[in-house]
């Protein structure tokens, strides 16, 4: 039972970290797109 509990906790921790990285990536992607539009054709 303890093994299952630790597995569930580990899964939650990994999912939270993955979501955090995903949000960070999307934020950088949006900022990059904004800067690209601001510069115009190069």
C-alpha positions in Angstrom: 0.0 0.0 0.0 2.8 2.4 0.8 4.3 1.7 -2.6 1.1 2.6 -4.3 0.8 5.8 -2.3 4.4 6.8 -3.1 3.8 6.0 -6.8 0.7 8.3 -6.8 2.6 11.1 -5.1 5.4 10.8 -7.6 3.0 10.9 -10.5 1.4 14.1 -9.1 4.8 15.7 -8.6 5.9 14.8 -12.2 2.6 16.0 -13.6 2.9 19.3 -11.8 6.5 19.8 -13.0 5.6 18.9 -16.6 2.7 21.4 -16.6 5.0 24.1 -15.2 7.5 23.5 -18.0 4.7 23.5 -20.5 3.4 26.8 -19.3 6.9 28.3 -19.3 7.4 27.0 -22.9 4.1 28.5 -24.1 4.9 31.8 -22.4 8.3 32.0 -24.2 6.7 31.0 -27.5 4.1 33.8 -27.2 6.8 36.3 -26.3 8.9 35.2 -29.3 5.9 35.5 -31.6 5.2 39.0 -30.2 8.8 40.1 -30.8 8.7 38.6 -34.3 5.5 40.6 -35.2 7.0 43.7 -33.7 10.1 43.6 -35.8 8.3 43.2 -39.1 10.0 41.7 -42.2 13.7 41.5 -41.8 
